[in-house]
């Protein structure tokens, strides 16, 4: 039996998941911790990680280490995604993490992050052809899946935090700012050479914005277990109604929406627009939610590549 620890340093939050892997290669999660450190806050057009945000993140990692150190037979994998990947001062941040905590962090490339997303959800879905989107704080990973196989994958440098900050979508939203944001996102998508190939495909959505949209609609529909979002579906009309609710409220009003975390209310519009623009772009009629992603992809790869697990 092995305890596999994954630390995921994201743009909006830092997460730790501890999985117990049995000798037959099966696994189950025994602990999950999240800290909203907002590492990409104030990163700006020059992609400079701010000292306060870096210190918040290192503090969270310190608490994670004290937690996983209680377990025996531990294997630790620490990864970082868009905020660190794009940062000009990436090396300084990674050096400080290692100096203070002796945690070596692997910075995933955009394509690696997208592929791990695919590995993490591909065995959880009934649908075979879809466009997978992982909407993060500083990037969106987009994967074209046909017959359950990854055909194309890409990461684009937009996301919930970046779009919300760049186009002033945090509080009250003006029509002009909304138009500029949607136009910019559409222009970014148009640069992906294969993006029209999955025309009319359903979109499988993962990430923080996905969880928020799914929870809000599950509460609205009076469904039990609002956090059980795997394979939950919404039509494009339902998604648009949800986003209109966000747009018609200021930040204080958004924070009162049942199912939307307070610390996500300021960036939910930017994250939602990444989805709605794509639905329009490929004329997708529905979105399917999944609770898998990079962390599940990493552990699946680890088990597959280790012969001592008797599958």
ZAZATI-972347 format. One record per residue: residue number from 1; z, y, x of N, C-alpha, C in turn. Coordinates in steps of 0.1 Angstrom, whole numbers, m for minus. Each point is the difference from the previous one (the first is absolute). Example, Ala and Ser with C-alpha at 12.3 -4.5 7.8 and 13.67 -1.06 7.14 Angstrom:
BEGIN
PT  seq   n_zz   n_yy   n_xx  ca_zz  ca_yy  ca_xx   c_zz   c_yy   c_xx
PT    1     78    m57    132      0     12     m9      0     12      9
PT    2     m7     11     m4      0     11      9      8     11     m8
! end
This chain:
BEGIN
PT  seq   n_zz   n_yy   n_xx  ca_zz  ca_yy  ca_xx   c_zz   c_yy   c_xx
PT    1      0    m12      8      0     12     m8      0     13      9
PT    2     m8      9     m4     m2     12      8      1     13     m9
PT    3      7     10      5      0     13     m8    m10      9      6
PT    4    m10      4     m8    m11      8      5      2     14     m6
PT    5      2     10      9      3     14     m4    m13      8      2
PT    6     m4      7    m10    m11     10      1      5     14     m3
PT    7     m2      8     10      3     15     m2    m13      7     m1
PT    8     m2      7    m11    m12      7     m3      2     15      0
PT    9     m5      7     10      2     15      1    m12      6     m7
PT   10      2      5    m12    m11      6     m7      1     15      0
PT   11    m10      6     m7      0     15      0     10      6     m9
PT   12      4     m7    m11      9      5    m10     14     m7      1
PT   13      0    m13      4     12     m7      1      0    m10     11
PT   14     12     m4      4      2    m11      9      6    m12     m7
PT   15     m5    m12      2      5    m11     m8      3    m12     10
PT   16     10     m7     m3      3    m13      7      1    m11    m10
PT   17     m7    m11      3      1    m12     m8      4    m12      9
PT   18      9     m8     m4      4    m12      7     m3    m12     m8
PT   19     m8     m9      7     m5    m12     m7      6    m12      7
PT   20      4    m10     m8      5    m12      6    m12    m10     m1
PT   21     m4     m5     11    m12     m9      1      6    m14      2
PT   22     m4     m9     m9      4    m14      1     m9     m8      9
PT   23      4    m12      5     m9     m7      9    m13     m4     m6
PT   24     m2     m1    m13    m13     m3     m6     m9     12     m1
PT   25      5     12      4     m9     12      0      2      8    m13
PT   26      8     m5     m9      3      8    m12     10     11      4
PT   27      0     11     m8     10     10      4      5      7    m13
PT   28     11      7      1      5      8    m11      7     12      6
PT   29      0     11     m7      6     12      5     15      0     m3
PT   30      8      3     10     14      0     m2      6     14      1
PT   31     m7     10      5      5     13     m1    m12     10      1
PT   32      1     11     m7    m10     11      1      7     13     m1
PT   33     m3      9     10      6     13      0    m11     11      2
PT   34      2     11     m7     m9     11      1      7     13      2
PT   35     m6      8      9      6     14      2    m12     10      0
PT   36      1     10     m9    m10      9     m1      1     11     10
PT   37     m6     m2     12      1      9     11    m11     10      1
PT   38    m10     m2     m8    m11     10     m1     m5      5     14
PT   39     m4    m10      8     m4      3     14    m11      9      1
PT   40     m9      0    m10    m12      8      1      2     14     m5
PT   41     12      4     m4      3     13     m6     m3     11     11
PT   42     m8      9     m4     m3     12      9     m9     m4     11
PT   43     m6    m12      0     m9     m4     11    m12      9      2
PT   44     m5      6    m11    m10     11      1    m13     m5      5
PT   45    m10      9      1    m13     m3      4     m1     m5     14
PT   46     10      4      9      0     m4     14      7    m14      2
PT   47      5     m6    m10      6    m13      1     11      0     10
PT   48     10      8     m1     12      1      9     12     m5     m8
PT   49      6    m11      4     12     m5     m7     11     10      3
PT   50      8      4    m10     10     10      1     13     m7      5
PT   51      8      8      8     12     m6      6     10     m5    m11
PT   52      2      8    m10      9     m4    m11     m4    m13     m6
PT   53    m13     m1     m3     m5    m12     m6      1    m12      9
PT   54     m2      2     13      1    m11     10     15     m5      1
PT   55      9     10      0     14     m3      1      5     m8    m13
PT   56     m5      4    m11      3     m7    m13     m4    m15      1
PT   57    m12     m2      6     m6    m13      1      8     m9     10
PT   58      3      6     11      8     m7     10     14     m4     m5
PT   59      6      9     m8     13     m3     m6     m1    m12     m9
PT   60    m11      0     m8     m2    m11     m9     m2    m13      7
PT   61     m8      0     11     m2    m12      8     13     m5      6
PT   62      8      9      4     13     m4      6      9     m7    m10
PT   63      0      4    m13      7     m7    m10     m6    m13     m3
PT   64    m14     m1      1     m6    m13     m2      4    m10     11
PT   65      0      5     12      4     m9     11     14     m6     m1
PT   66      9      9     m5     14     m5     m2      0    m10    m10
PT   67     m9      0    m10      0     m9    m11     m6    m14      5
PT   68    m12      0      6     m6    m12      4      7     m7     11
PT   69      8      8      8      7     m6     11     11    m10     m5
PT   70      3      0    m12     11     m8     m6     m6    m15     m2
PT   71    m13     m1      1     m6    m13     m3     m3     m8     13
PT   72     m1    m13     m1     m3     m8     12    m15     m4     m1
PT   73     m5     m4     12    m13     m5      2    m10     10     m7
PT   74      0     12      6     m8     11     m6    m12      3      8
PT   75    m12      1     m6    m12      5      6     m3     14     m7
PT   76     m2     10      8     m2     14     m5    m14      4      3
PT   77     m7      6    m10    m13      6      1      1     14     m6
PT   78     m2     10      8      0     14     m4    m14      6      1
PT   79     m4      5    m11    m14      6     m1      1     15     m5
PT   80    m10      7      4     m1     14     m5    m14      2     m5
PT   81     m2      8    m10    m13      2     m6     m5     14      1
PT   82     m5      6    m10     m9     12      1      7     12      7
PT   83     12      4     m4      7     12      6      1     m1     15
PT   84      4    m12      5      1     m2     14    m14     m1      7
PT   85     m8     m8     m7    m14     m2      5     m8     13      2
PT   86      2      9     m9     m8     13      1      7     10      9
PT   87     13     m2      3      8     11      7     m4      2     14
PT   88     m2     13      4     m2      3     14     11     m3      9
PT   89     13      1     m6     12     m3      8      5    m14     m3
PT   90     m9     m9     m2      3    m14     m3      8     m6     11
PT   91     m4      2     13      6     m7     11     15      5      2
PT   92      2     13     m3     14      5      1      9     m7    m10
PT   93     m5     m1    m12      8     m6    m11      3    m15      4
PT   94    m10     m8      4      2    m14      3      9     m1     12
PT   95     m1      9     10      8     m1     11     15      2     m4
PT   96      2     10     m9     14      3     m4      6    m12     m8
PT   97     m9     m7     m8      5    m11     m8      4    m11     10
PT   98     m8     m3     10      3    m11      9     13      4      9
PT   99      0     13      4     11      4      9     14     m1     m8
PT  100      0      4    m12     12      0     m8      4    m13     m6
PT  101    m10     m8     m4      3    m12     m8     m6    m13      6
PT  102     m8      1     11     m7    m12      6     m8     m7    m11
PT  103     m6      7     m9     m9     m5     m9    m14      3      4
PT  104     m9    m10      2    m14      3      4     m8      0    m12
PT  105     m7     11     m3     m8      2    m12    m14     m2      3
PT  106     m7     m8     m8    m14     m2      0     m7     10    m10
PT  107     m9      9      5     m7      9     m8    m13     m7     m5
PT  108      0     m2    m13    m12     m7     m5    m12     10     m1
PT  109    m12     m5      4    m12      8     m3     m2      0    m15
PT  110     m9      9     m5     m3      1    m14     m5    m13     m5
PT  111    m10     m6      8     m6    m13     m5     10    m11      0
PT  112     10      0     10     10    m11      0      9      2    m12
PT  113      4     12     m3      8      2    m12     m7     m5    m13
PT  114    m13      4     m1     m7     m4    m12     m1    m16     m1
PT  115     m3     m6     12     m1    m15     m1     13     m7     m3
PT  116     11      6      5     13     m6     m3      3      2    m15
PT  117     m4     11     m5      1      2    m15     m7    m11     m7
PT  118    m12     m3      4     m8    m11     m6      8    m13      1
PT  119      4     m4     12      7    m12      2     13     m1     m8
PT  120      6     11     m3     13      0     m7     m2     m1    m15
PT  121    m12      2     m6     m1     m1    m14    m11    m10     m5
PT  122     m8     m5      9    m11     m8     m4      3    m13     m7
PT  123     12     m6      3      4    m12     m7      9      3    m13
PT  124      1     12     m4      8      4    m11     m8      4    m13
PT  125    m13      0      2     m8      5    m11     m9    m11     m6
PT  126     m3      1    m13     m9     m9     m6    m15      5      1
PT  127     m1     14      1    m14      6      1     m6     m3     14
PT  128    m13     m2      1     m6     m4     12     m8     12      7
PT  129     m5      9     m9     m8     11      5      8     13     m3
PT  130      3      8     10      8     12     m3     m1     10     12
PT  131      4     12     m3      2     10     11     15      2      2
PT  132      5     m3     11     15      1      3      2     14      6
PT  133     10      7     m6      4     13      6     15      0      2
PT  134      4      5     12     14      2      4      1     15      2
PT  135      6      7    m10      2     14      1     14      3      7
PT  136     m1      4     12     12      4      8      2     15      0
PT  137      9      4      9      3     15      1    m11      7      7
PT  138     m5     m6     11    m10      7      8    m13     m7      2
PT  139     m2    m11     m7    m13     m7      1     m1     m9    m13
PT  140    m13     m3     m2     m3    m10    m11     m9    m11      6
PT  141      5    m12     m1     m8    m11      4     m8     m6    m11
PT  142    m13     m3      3     m9     m4    m11     m7    m12      5
PT  143      0    m11     m8     m5    m13      3     m9     m5    m11
PT  144    m12     m4      4    m10     m6     m9      2    m15      0
PT  145      4     m6    m11      2    m14      0    m10     m6    m10
PT  146     m7    m10      5    m10     m7     m9      2    m15      2
PT  147      2     m7    m11      3    m14      0     12     m3      8
PT  148     10      8     m1     13     m1      7     m1      2     15
PT  149    m11      4      5     m2      2     14     m1     15      3
PT  150      6      4     12     m1     14      4    m14      3      6
PT  151     m7      9     m7    m14      3      4      0     12      9
PT  152      7     11     m4      1     12      7     14      5     m1
PT  153      4      8     10     13      6     m1      0     13      9
PT  154      7     10     m5      1     13      7     13      7     m4
PT  155      4      9      9     11      9     m3     m5     14      1
PT  156      4      8    m10     m4     14      1     12      9      0
PT  157     m1     11      8     12      8      2      4     10    m11
PT  158      1     m5    m12      6      7    m11     11     m8     m6
PT  159      8      6     m9     11     m8     m5      9      9     m9
PT  160     10     m5     m6      9      7     m9      6     13      6
PT  161      6     m1     11      6     11      6    m10     10      5
PT  162    m10     m5      7    m10      9      6     m8      8    m10
PT  163     m4     m6    m11     m8      7    m10      9      9     m8
PT  164     12     m4     m3     10      9     m7      3     12      7
PT  165      2     m1     13      3     12      9    m12      8      2
PT  166    m11     m6      3    m12      8      4     m5      8    m12
PT  167      1     m5    m12     m6      6    m12     10      6    m10
PT  168     12      1      5     11      7     m8      2     m6    m13
PT  169      2    m14      0      2     m7    m12     14     m4     m2
PT  170      9      5      7     14     m4      0      8      5    m13
PT  171     m3     12     m4      7      5    m11    m10      2    m12
PT  172     m1     12     m5    m10      3    m10    m14      0      6
PT  173     m9     m7     m7    m14     m2      5    m10      9     m7
PT  174     m8      7      8    m10      9     m6    m13     m8     m2
PT  175     m9      4     m8    m13     m6     m2     m8      1     12
PT  176      1     11      8     m8      2     12      5    m10     11
PT  177     13     m2      1      5     m9     10     m3    m15     m3
PT  178      0     m3    m13     m3    m13     m5    m15     m3      3
PT  179     m8      9     m3    m15     m2      3     m3     m1     15
PT  180      7      8      8     m2     m1     14      4    m14      6
PT  181     12     m4     m5      5    m13      4     m9    m12     m4
PT  182     m4      0    m12     m9    m11     m5    m14      1      8
PT  183     m5     11      2    m13      2      7      2     m5     15
PT  184     11      3      6      2     m4     14      2    m15      1
PT  185      7     m6     m9      2    m15      0    m13     m7     m2
PT  186     m8      5    m10    m13     m6     m3     m9      1     12
PT  187      0     11      7     m8      2     12      4    m10     11
PT  188     13     m2      2      5    m10      9     m5    m14     m3
PT  189      1     m4    m13     m5    m13     m4    m15     m1      2
PT  190     m7     10     m2    m15      0      1     m5     m4     14
PT  191      9      2     10     m4     m3     14      2    m15      3
PT  192      6     m7     m9      1    m15      2    m14     m6     m4
PT  193     m7     m6     10    m14     m4     m3     m1    m11    m10
PT  194     10     m8     m2     m1    m12     m9      7      3    m13
PT  195      5     12     m3      9      2    m11     m6     m2    m14
PT  196    m13      0     m1     m7     m2    m13     m2    m15     m3
PT  197      2     m8     10     m3    m15     m2      9     m6    m10
PT  198     13      3      0      9     m5    m10      0      8    m13
PT  199    m12      4     m5     m2      8    m12      6     m8    m12
PT  200      7      6     m8      6     m5    m12     11    m10      2
PT  201      4     m3     13     11     m9      3     13      5     m5
PT  202      9     m8     m4     14      4     m3      6      5     14
PT  203     10      9     m1      7      4     12     13     m6      0
PT  204      4     m7     11     13     m5      2      8     10      8
PT  205     11      5     m5      7     11      5     14     m5      6
PT  206      3      4     12     13     m2      6      5     13      6
PT  207     13      0      4      5     12      6     10      7     m9
PT  208      7     10      5     10      7     m8     m5      7    m13
PT  209    m12      6      1     m5      6    m12     m3    m10    m10
PT  210     m5    m12      4     m3    m11     m9     12     m4     m7
PT  211     11     m2      7     12     m5     m6      5     10    m11
PT  212     m1     13      4      5     10    m10     m8      1    m12
PT  213    m13     m1      1     m9      0    m12      2    m12     m9
PT  214      2    m11      7      2    m13     m8     14      1     m7
PT  215     10      4      7     14      1     m6      0      9    m12
PT  216     m6     12      1     m1      9    m11     m6     m6    m12
PT  217    m11     m6      2     m7     m6    m12      7    m12     m5
PT  218      6     m8      8      8    m11     m5     11      5     m9
PT  219      7     11      4     11      5     m8     m6      6    m13
PT  220    m11      7      1     m7      6    m12     m3    m11    m10
PT  221     m5    m12      5     m4    m11     m8     12     m9     m5
PT  222     13      4      5     12     m7     m4      0    m14      5
PT  223     m6     m2     12      0    m13      6     13     m3      8
PT  224      4    m12     m1     12     m3      8     m3     m2     15
PT  225     10      1      8     m2     m1     15    m11      9      5
PT  226      3     13     m1    m10     10      3     m5     m1     15
PT  227      8     m6      9     m4     m1     14     m9    m12      2
PT  228     m2     m9    m10     m9    m11      2    m15      4     m3
PT  229     m6      6     10    m13      6     m2    m11     m9      4
PT  230      2    m12      6    m10     m8      4    m10     m4    m11
PT  231    m12      3      2    m11     m3    m10      1      8    m13
PT  232      8     10      0      1     10    m11    m13      8      0
PT  233     m6      3    m11    m13      7     m1      0     12     m9
PT  234     m8     10      4     m2     12     m8    m15      3     m1
PT  235     m4      6    m11    m14      4     m1     m1     14      7
PT  236    m13      4      2     m2     13      6      6     11     m9
PT  237     m1     m2    m13      5     10     m9     15      1      1
PT  238      7    m11      1     14      0      2      5      7     13
PT  239     m8     m3     11      3      7     12     m2     15     m1
PT  240    m11      4     m6     m2     14     m2     10      7     m8
PT  241      5     m6    m10     11      6     m8     13      1      8
PT  242      3    m10      8     11      1      9     m1     12     10
PT  243    m12      2      6     m2     10      9      1     14     m7
PT  244     m5      1    m12      0     12     m7     15      4     m3
PT  245      8    m10     m2     15      3     m2      5      6     13
PT  246     m3     m5     11      4      6     13     m5     15      1
PT  247    m13      2     m3     m6     13      2      6     10     m9
PT  248      4     m4    m12      5     10    m10     14      4      2
PT  249      7     m6     11     14      3      2      2      6     14
PT  250     10      9      1      3      4     14      9    m10      6
PT  251      4      3     13      8    m10      7     13     m4     m7
PT  252      7     10     m5     13     m3     m6     m2     m9    m13
PT  253    m11      3     m7     m2     m8    m12     m5    m14      4
PT  254     m8     m1     11     m4    m13      4     11     m9      5
PT  255     10      6      5     12     m8      5      8     m6    m11
PT  256     m3      4    m12      7     m6    m12     m8    m11     m7
PT  257    m12     m3      6     m8    m11     m6      6    m13      2
PT  258      2     m8    m10      7    m13      1     m9    m10      8
PT  259      5     m5     11     m7     m9      8     m6      6     13
PT  260      1     14      1     m5      7     12     12      4      9
PT  261      0     m5     12     11      3      9      0     15      3
PT  262     12      6      1      0     15      2     m6      3     14
PT  263      1     m8     10     m5      3     13    m15     m3      1
PT  264     m6     m4    m11    m15     m2      0     m7      9    m10
PT  265      8      8     m8     m6      9    m10     m8     11      7
PT  266      3      4     12     m7     11      6    m14     m4      6
PT  267     m2    m14      2    m13     m4      6     m7    m10     m9
PT  268      5     m2    m12     m7    m10     m9    m14      5     m5
PT  269     m2     13     m1    m13      5     m4    m11     m3     11
PT  270      4      3     12    m10     m3     11     m3    m15      1
PT  271     10     m9     m2     m2    m14      0     m9     m5    m11
PT  272      3      6    m12     m7     m4    m12    m15      4      0
PT  273     m3     12      6    m13      4      1     m9     m9      9
PT  274      7     m6     10     m8     m9      9     m5    m12     m9
PT  275      8     m4    m10     m4    m11     m9    m11      5    m10
PT  276      3     11     m7     m9      4    m11    m14      4      5
PT  277      0      6     12    m13      4      5     m8    m13      4
PT  278      7    m10      5     m7    m12      3     m5     m8    m12
PT  279      8      1    m11     m4     m7    m12    m13      6     m6
PT  280      0     14      1    m12      7     m4    m12     m3      9
PT  281      3     m1     13    m10     m2     11     m8    m13     m2
PT  282      7    m11     m3     m6    m13     m1     m1     m4    m15
PT  283      4      9     m9      0     m3    m14      8    m13     m3
PT  284     12      0      5      9    m11     m3      7      2    m13
PT  285      1    m11     m8      6      2    m13     14     m4     m1
PT  286      6     m6     10     14     m4      0      6     m1     14
PT  287     13      1      0      8     m2     12     10    m11     m1
PT  288      1     m8     10      9    m11      0     11      2     11
PT  289     12     m1     m3     11      3     10      5    m13      7
PT  290      3      2     12      6    m11      8     11      5      8
PT  291     10     m9      2     12      4      9     m1     m6     14
PT  292    m12     m5      4     m1     m5     13     m5     12      9
PT  293     m3     m3     13     m5     10      9      1     m4     14
PT  294      2     10      9      0     m2     15     10    m10      4
PT  295     13      1     m5     11     m8      4     m3    m15     m3
PT  296     m5     m2    m12     m3    m14     m4    m12     m5      9
PT  297     m9      8      3    m11     m4      8      4     m4     14
PT  298     10      8      6      5     m3     13      7    m14      0
PT  299      9     m2    m10      7    m13      1     m9    m12     m3
PT  300    m10      2     m9    m10    m11     m2     m8     m3     13
PT  301     m3     10      8     m7     m2     13      9     m7     10
PT  302     13      4      0      9     m6      9      2    m15     m2
PT  303      2     m3    m13      1    m14     m3    m12     m8      3
PT  304    m12      5     m3    m12     m7      2     m3     m2     15
PT  305      5      9      8     m3     m1     15     11     m8      8
PT  306     10     m5     m7     11     m7      7      0    m14     m5
PT  307     m4     m9     10     m1    m14     m4     13     m7     m3
PT  308     12      6      4     12     m7     m2      4      0    m15
PT  309     m7      8     m8      2      0    m14     m9    m11     m6
PT  310      6    m10     m6     m7    m12     m5     m5      4    m15
PT  311    m12      5     m1     m5      5    m12     m4    m12     m9
! end
